[in-house]
Amino acid sequence: MGWFWTSPSPSPKAPEASHHSSSHPSQSPASERKPSTDDEVSKFLREIQAAASPSSSPSAHPSSSTPQRADTDSDATKSSWLPGWLSAPAPETPPPPPKDKRSEASIAMSEALLPTTMSCQDAFDYAWHCHTPGSQVNSVYRYGGVRQCTELWDDFWFCMRTKSWDPQLRAEAIKDHFRKKEAAKYGHGQPSSEDIWESRDKMVEPGTTFNKSFDPPIKDDAAFEREDQETRKKIREFYEKKA
């Protein structure tokens, strides 16, 4: 059993040597990474300078400490530093707004009929009633869908905002408010009744309309009954022939 003490004892400096030997490799990658980090920083600075002055020549930038491939990388990434509004195509011009189909007389009449006063109590009642079941059932029955109440609430809050304004200024604001509503509903290419008929722009000449002769009036009740019986008889004969 002498091999317990006959074996040479390990020297105490071995761990230190191993520690030093292990510390050297850890320092060598740092020394190897340092040039690469400098290359990345210099590349980043060069790209910023290239974006700030695209017309500058590559010879003006320092290239002694950077590899040759960094030049090609900076040229390839130069376009990525440009703002989007420089590289993006110019937006197309929007089409002109559609022409108002209404005649000048119709527009002038609509302008004259614009209200200049507004009741905030009525505006609130209209907006509140819009949310009631009866109002929504009526809207579904007449228009086939639920009515949106946003426009009515906009009228109410507009009235509250302008309630304390000067009377003349408030009247102009109310006219402008209803003018915009009417233009959104009838103007700028929206369907209008004038697509079917044309409004008159002058007075009708006497004798040109309502000149058709009417039946003479009935004198007494007996004549009215005879006329009614003859009319009913003609209606029955018409339907009997049709059947």
Rosetta constraint file for C-alpha pairs under 8 A:
AtomPair CA 2 CA 6 HARMONIC 6.00 0.50
AtomPair CA 3 CA 7 HARMONIC 5.85 0.50
AtomPair CA 10 CA 14 HARMONIC 7.36 0.50
AtomPair CA 12 CA 16 HARMONIC 7.76 0.50
AtomPair CA 13 CA 17 HARMONIC 6.10 0.50
AtomPair CA 14 CA 18 HARMONIC 6.02 0.50
AtomPair CA 15 CA 19 HARMONIC 5.80 0.50
AtomPair CA 16 CA 20 HARMONIC 6.00 0.50
AtomPair CA 17 CA 21 HARMONIC 5.86 0.50
AtomPair CA 18 CA 22 HARMONIC 5.95 0.50
AtomPair CA 19 CA 23 HARMONIC 6.10 0.50
AtomPair CA 20 CA 24 HARMONIC 6.32 0.50
AtomPair CA 21 CA 25 HARMONIC 7.15 0.50
AtomPair CA 22 CA 26 HARMONIC 6.75 0.50
AtomPair CA 23 CA 27 HARMONIC 6.33 0.50
AtomPair CA 24 CA 28 HARMONIC 6.23 0.50
AtomPair CA 25 CA 29 HARMONIC 6.81 0.50
AtomPair CA 26 CA 30 HARMONIC 6.97 0.50
AtomPair CA 27 CA 31 HARMONIC 6.31 0.50
AtomPair CA 28 CA 32 HARMONIC 6.08 0.50
AtomPair CA 29 CA 33 HARMONIC 5.88 0.50
AtomPair CA 30 CA 34 HARMONIC 6.08 0.50
AtomPair CA 31 CA 35 HARMONIC 7.52 0.50
AtomPair CA 32 CA 36 HARMONIC 7.37 0.50
AtomPair CA 33 CA 37 HARMONIC 6.14 0.50
AtomPair CA 34 CA 38 HARMONIC 6.23 0.50
AtomPair CA 35 CA 39 HARMONIC 6.08 0.50
AtomPair CA 36 CA 40 HARMONIC 6.26 0.50
AtomPair CA 37 CA 41 HARMONIC 6.25 0.50
AtomPair CA 38 CA 42 HARMONIC 6.05 0.50
AtomPair CA 39 CA 43 HARMONIC 5.93 0.50
AtomPair CA 39 CA 65 HARMONIC 7.41 0.50
AtomPair CA 39 CA 66 HARMONIC 5.63 0.50
AtomPair CA 39 CA 67 HARMONIC 7.71 0.50
AtomPair CA 40 CA 44 HARMONIC 6.07 0.50
AtomPair CA 41 CA 45 HARMONIC 6.23 0.50
AtomPair CA 42 CA 46 HARMONIC 6.06 0.50
AtomPair CA 42 CA 66 HARMONIC 7.42 0.50
AtomPair CA 43 CA 47 HARMONIC 6.21 0.50
AtomPair CA 43 CA 66 HARMONIC 7.85 0.50
AtomPair CA 43 CA 70 HARMONIC 6.68 0.50
AtomPair CA 43 CA 74 HARMONIC 7.11 0.50
AtomPair CA 44 CA 48 HARMONIC 6.39 0.50
AtomPair CA 45 CA 49 HARMONIC 6.23 0.50
AtomPair CA 46 CA 50 HARMONIC 6.01 0.50
AtomPair CA 46 CA 61 HARMONIC 7.13 0.50
AtomPair CA 46 CA 74 HARMONIC 7.33 0.50
AtomPair CA 47 CA 51 HARMONIC 6.14 0.50
AtomPair CA 47 CA 74 HARMONIC 5.89 0.50
AtomPair CA 47 CA 77 HARMONIC 7.64 0.50
AtomPair CA 47 CA 78 HARMONIC 6.50 0.50
AtomPair CA 47 CA 81 HARMONIC 7.72 0.50
AtomPair CA 48 CA 52 HARMONIC 6.17 0.50
AtomPair CA 48 CA 81 HARMONIC 7.77 0.50
AtomPair CA 49 CA 53 HARMONIC 6.07 0.50
AtomPair CA 49 CA 54 HARMONIC 7.92 0.50
AtomPair CA 50 CA 54 HARMONIC 5.07 0.50
AtomPair CA 50 CA 56 HARMONIC 7.25 0.50
AtomPair CA 50 CA 78 HARMONIC 6.72 0.50
AtomPair CA 51 CA 78 HARMONIC 6.49 0.50
AtomPair CA 51 CA 81 HARMONIC 5.87 0.50
AtomPair CA 51 CA 82 HARMONIC 6.44 0.50
AtomPair CA 56 CA 60 HARMONIC 7.21 0.50
AtomPair CA 57 CA 61 HARMONIC 7.91 0.50
AtomPair CA 63 CA 67 HARMONIC 7.52 0.50
AtomPair CA 63 CA 68 HARMONIC 7.98 0.50
AtomPair CA 66 CA 70 HARMONIC 6.70 0.50
AtomPair CA 67 CA 71 HARMONIC 7.80 0.50
AtomPair CA 68 CA 72 HARMONIC 7.57 0.50
AtomPair CA 69 CA 73 HARMONIC 6.36 0.50
AtomPair CA 70 CA 74 HARMONIC 6.06 0.50
AtomPair CA 71 CA 75 HARMONIC 6.34 0.50
AtomPair CA 72 CA 76 HARMONIC 6.14 0.50
AtomPair CA 73 CA 77 HARMONIC 6.14 0.50
AtomPair CA 74 CA 78 HARMONIC 5.82 0.50
AtomPair CA 75 CA 79 HARMONIC 7.83 0.50
AtomPair CA 77 CA 81 HARMONIC 7.02 0.50
AtomPair CA 78 CA 82 HARMONIC 7.16 0.50
AtomPair CA 82 CA 86 HARMONIC 6.76 0.50
AtomPair CA 82 CA 87 HARMONIC 7.06 0.50
AtomPair CA 83 CA 87 HARMONIC 6.86 0.50
AtomPair CA 84 CA 88 HARMONIC 5.71 0.50
AtomPair CA 85 CA 89 HARMONIC 7.95 0.50
AtomPair CA 97 CA 188 HARMONIC 6.97 0.50
AtomPair CA 98 CA 188 HARMONIC 5.29 0.50
AtomPair CA 98 CA 189 HARMONIC 5.43 0.50
AtomPair CA 99 CA 188 HARMONIC 5.57 0.50
AtomPair CA 99 CA 189 HARMONIC 6.14 0.50
AtomPair CA 100 CA 187 HARMONIC 5.47 0.50
AtomPair CA 100 CA 188 HARMONIC 4.49 0.50
AtomPair CA 100 CA 189 HARMONIC 5.64 0.50
AtomPair CA 101 CA 187 HARMONIC 7.07 0.50
AtomPair CA 101 CA 188 HARMONIC 7.10 0.50
AtomPair CA 101 CA 189 HARMONIC 6.20 0.50
AtomPair CA 101 CA 192 HARMONIC 7.86 0.50
AtomPair CA 101 CA 194 HARMONIC 7.84 0.50
AtomPair CA 101 CA 195 HARMONIC 7.93 0.50
AtomPair CA 102 CA 106 HARMONIC 6.06 0.50
AtomPair CA 102 CA 107 HARMONIC 6.47 0.50
AtomPair CA 102 CA 187 HARMONIC 7.27 0.50
AtomPair CA 102 CA 192 HARMONIC 7.82 0.50
AtomPair CA 102 CA 194 HARMONIC 6.88 0.50
AtomPair CA 103 CA 107 HARMONIC 6.28 0.50
AtomPair CA 104 CA 108 HARMONIC 6.06 0.50
AtomPair CA 105 CA 109 HARMONIC 6.09 0.50
AtomPair CA 105 CA 201 HARMONIC 6.63 0.50
AtomPair CA 106 CA 110 HARMONIC 6.10 0.50
AtomPair CA 106 CA 199 HARMONIC 7.58 0.50
AtomPair CA 107 CA 111 HARMONIC 6.11 0.50
AtomPair CA 108 CA 112 HARMONIC 6.24 0.50
AtomPair CA 109 CA 113 HARMONIC 6.24 0.50
AtomPair CA 110 CA 114 HARMONIC 6.40 0.50
AtomPair CA 111 CA 179 HARMONIC 7.56 0.50
AtomPair CA 114 CA 175 HARMONIC 5.68 0.50
AtomPair CA 114 CA 178 HARMONIC 6.70 0.50
AtomPair CA 114 CA 179 HARMONIC 7.00 0.50
AtomPair CA 115 CA 174 HARMONIC 6.91 0.50
AtomPair CA 115 CA 175 HARMONIC 5.88 0.50
AtomPair CA 115 CA 178 HARMONIC 7.45 0.50
AtomPair CA 116 CA 170 HARMONIC 7.83 0.50
AtomPair CA 116 CA 171 HARMONIC 4.54 0.50
AtomPair CA 116 CA 172 HARMONIC 6.89 0.50
AtomPair CA 116 CA 174 HARMONIC 5.65 0.50
AtomPair CA 116 CA 175 HARMONIC 5.65 0.50
AtomPair CA 117 CA 171 HARMONIC 6.22 0.50
AtomPair CA 117 CA 174 HARMONIC 6.82 0.50
AtomPair CA 118 CA 123 HARMONIC 7.97 0.50
AtomPair CA 118 CA 159 HARMONIC 6.83 0.50
AtomPair CA 118 CA 174 HARMONIC 7.35 0.50
AtomPair CA 119 CA 123 HARMONIC 6.28 0.50
AtomPair CA 119 CA 159 HARMONIC 7.34 0.50
AtomPair CA 120 CA 124 HARMONIC 6.11 0.50
AtomPair CA 120 CA 156 HARMONIC 5.93 0.50
AtomPair CA 120 CA 159 HARMONIC 5.58 0.50
AtomPair CA 120 CA 160 HARMONIC 6.59 0.50
AtomPair CA 121 CA 125 HARMONIC 6.20 0.50
AtomPair CA 122 CA 126 HARMONIC 6.13 0.50
AtomPair CA 123 CA 127 HARMONIC 6.25 0.50
AtomPair CA 123 CA 152 HARMONIC 6.90 0.50
AtomPair CA 123 CA 153 HARMONIC 7.62 0.50
AtomPair CA 123 CA 155 HARMONIC 6.39 0.50
AtomPair CA 123 CA 156 HARMONIC 4.95 0.50
AtomPair CA 123 CA 159 HARMONIC 7.83 0.50
AtomPair CA 124 CA 128 HARMONIC 5.98 0.50
AtomPair CA 124 CA 152 HARMONIC 7.94 0.50
AtomPair CA 124 CA 153 HARMONIC 7.29 0.50
AtomPair CA 124 CA 156 HARMONIC 5.65 0.50
AtomPair CA 125 CA 129 HARMONIC 5.92 0.50
AtomPair CA 126 CA 130 HARMONIC 6.23 0.50
AtomPair CA 126 CA 152 HARMONIC 6.73 0.50
AtomPair CA 127 CA 131 HARMONIC 7.25 0.50
AtomPair CA 127 CA 149 HARMONIC 6.32 0.50
AtomPair CA 127 CA 152 HARMONIC 4.93 0.50
AtomPair CA 127 CA 153 HARMONIC 5.51 0.50
AtomPair CA 127 CA 156 HARMONIC 7.52 0.50
AtomPair CA 128 CA 132 HARMONIC 7.23 0.50
AtomPair CA 129 CA 135 HARMONIC 6.61 0.50
AtomPair CA 130 CA 135 HARMONIC 5.55 0.50
AtomPair CA 130 CA 136 HARMONIC 6.88 0.50
AtomPair CA 130 CA 147 HARMONIC 7.56 0.50
AtomPair CA 130 CA 149 HARMONIC 6.00 0.50
AtomPair CA 131 CA 135 HARMONIC 6.80 0.50
AtomPair CA 131 CA 136 HARMONIC 6.88 0.50
AtomPair CA 131 CA 149 HARMONIC 7.23 0.50
AtomPair CA 132 CA 136 HARMONIC 6.51 0.50
AtomPair CA 133 CA 137 HARMONIC 5.99 0.50
AtomPair CA 134 CA 138 HARMONIC 6.14 0.50
AtomPair CA 135 CA 139 HARMONIC 6.20 0.50
AtomPair CA 136 CA 140 HARMONIC 6.14 0.50
AtomPair CA 136 CA 146 HARMONIC 5.75 0.50
AtomPair CA 136 CA 147 HARMONIC 6.28 0.50
AtomPair CA 137 CA 141 HARMONIC 6.09 0.50
AtomPair CA 137 CA 146 HARMONIC 7.79 0.50
AtomPair CA 138 CA 142 HARMONIC 6.05 0.50
AtomPair CA 139 CA 143 HARMONIC 5.51 0.50
AtomPair CA 139 CA 144 HARMONIC 6.79 0.50
AtomPair CA 139 CA 145 HARMONIC 6.31 0.50
AtomPair CA 139 CA 146 HARMONIC 5.98 0.50
AtomPair CA 139 CA 147 HARMONIC 6.00 0.50
AtomPair CA 140 CA 144 HARMONIC 4.35 0.50
AtomPair CA 140 CA 145 HARMONIC 4.44 0.50
AtomPair CA 140 CA 146 HARMONIC 5.59 0.50
AtomPair CA 140 CA 147 HARMONIC 7.70 0.50
AtomPair CA 141 CA 145 HARMONIC 7.76 0.50
AtomPair CA 149 CA 153 HARMONIC 6.47 0.50
AtomPair CA 150 CA 154 HARMONIC 6.17 0.50
AtomPair CA 151 CA 155 HARMONIC 6.38 0.50
AtomPair CA 152 CA 156 HARMONIC 6.46 0.50
AtomPair CA 153 CA 157 HARMONIC 6.25 0.50
AtomPair CA 154 CA 158 HARMONIC 5.98 0.50
AtomPair CA 155 CA 159 HARMONIC 6.16 0.50
AtomPair CA 156 CA 160 HARMONIC 6.34 0.50
AtomPair CA 157 CA 161 HARMONIC 6.15 0.50
AtomPair CA 158 CA 162 HARMONIC 6.31 0.50
AtomPair CA 159 CA 163 HARMONIC 5.85 0.50
AtomPair CA 162 CA 170 HARMONIC 6.10 0.50
AtomPair CA 162 CA 173 HARMONIC 7.90 0.50
AtomPair CA 163 CA 170 HARMONIC 7.60 0.50
AtomPair CA 165 CA 169 HARMONIC 6.56 0.50
AtomPair CA 165 CA 170 HARMONIC 5.61 0.50
AtomPair CA 166 CA 170 HARMONIC 5.85 0.50
AtomPair CA 167 CA 171 HARMONIC 6.09 0.50
AtomPair CA 168 CA 172 HARMONIC 6.42 0.50
AtomPair CA 169 CA 173 HARMONIC 6.22 0.50
AtomPair CA 170 CA 174 HARMONIC 6.11 0.50
AtomPair CA 171 CA 175 HARMONIC 6.25 0.50
AtomPair CA 172 CA 176 HARMONIC 6.15 0.50
AtomPair CA 173 CA 177 HARMONIC 6.08 0.50
AtomPair CA 174 CA 178 HARMONIC 6.29 0.50
AtomPair CA 175 CA 179 HARMONIC 5.90 0.50
AtomPair CA 176 CA 180 HARMONIC 6.22 0.50
AtomPair CA 177 CA 181 HARMONIC 6.51 0.50
AtomPair CA 178 CA 182 HARMONIC 6.08 0.50
AtomPair CA 179 CA 183 HARMONIC 6.09 0.50
AtomPair CA 180 CA 184 HARMONIC 6.13 0.50
AtomPair CA 181 CA 185 HARMONIC 6.28 0.50
AtomPair CA 182 CA 186 HARMONIC 5.78 0.50
AtomPair CA 182 CA 187 HARMONIC 6.96 0.50
AtomPair CA 183 CA 187 HARMONIC 4.32 0.50
AtomPair CA 183 CA 188 HARMONIC 6.75 0.50
AtomPair CA 184 CA 188 HARMONIC 7.42 0.50
AtomPair CA 184 CA 190 HARMONIC 7.78 0.50
AtomPair CA 185 CA 190 HARMONIC 6.65 0.50
AtomPair CA 186 CA 190 HARMONIC 5.15 0.50
AtomPair CA 186 CA 191 HARMONIC 6.41 0.50
AtomPair CA 186 CA 192 HARMONIC 6.01 0.50
AtomPair CA 191 CA 195 HARMONIC 7.12 0.50
AtomPair CA 192 CA 196 HARMONIC 7.99 0.50
AtomPair CA 193 CA 197 HARMONIC 6.54 0.50
AtomPair CA 194 CA 198 HARMONIC 5.26 0.50
AtomPair CA 194 CA 199 HARMONIC 6.90 0.50
AtomPair CA 204 CA 208 HARMONIC 7.36 0.50
AtomPair CA 204 CA 209 HARMONIC 7.90 0.50
AtomPair CA 207 CA 211 HARMONIC 6.29 0.50
AtomPair CA 218 CA 223 HARMONIC 6.42 0.50
AtomPair CA 218 CA 224 HARMONIC 6.14 0.50
AtomPair CA 219 CA 223 HARMONIC 6.81 0.50
AtomPair CA 219 CA 224 HARMONIC 7.82 0.50
AtomPair CA 220 CA 224 HARMONIC 6.45 0.50
AtomPair CA 221 CA 225 HARMONIC 6.19 0.50
AtomPair CA 222 CA 226 HARMONIC 6.28 0.50
AtomPair CA 223 CA 227 HARMONIC 6.13 0.50
AtomPair CA 224 CA 228 HARMONIC 6.11 0.50
AtomPair CA 225 CA 229 HARMONIC 6.11 0.50
AtomPair CA 226 CA 230 HARMONIC 6.22 0.50
AtomPair CA 227 CA 231 HARMONIC 6.24 0.50
AtomPair CA 228 CA 232 HARMONIC 6.23 0.50
AtomPair CA 229 CA 233 HARMONIC 6.08 0.50
AtomPair CA 230 CA 234 HARMONIC 6.24 0.50
AtomPair CA 231 CA 235 HARMONIC 6.36 0.50
AtomPair CA 232 CA 236 HARMONIC 6.28 0.50
AtomPair CA 233 CA 237 HARMONIC 6.20 0.50
AtomPair CA 234 CA 238 HARMONIC 6.11 0.50
AtomPair CA 235 CA 239 HARMONIC 6.41 0.50
AtomPair CA 236 CA 240 HARMONIC 6.10 0.50
AtomPair CA 237 CA 241 HARMONIC 6.14 0.50
AtomPair CA 238 CA 242 HARMONIC 6.28 0.50
AtomPair CA 239 CA 243 HARMONIC 6.08 0.50
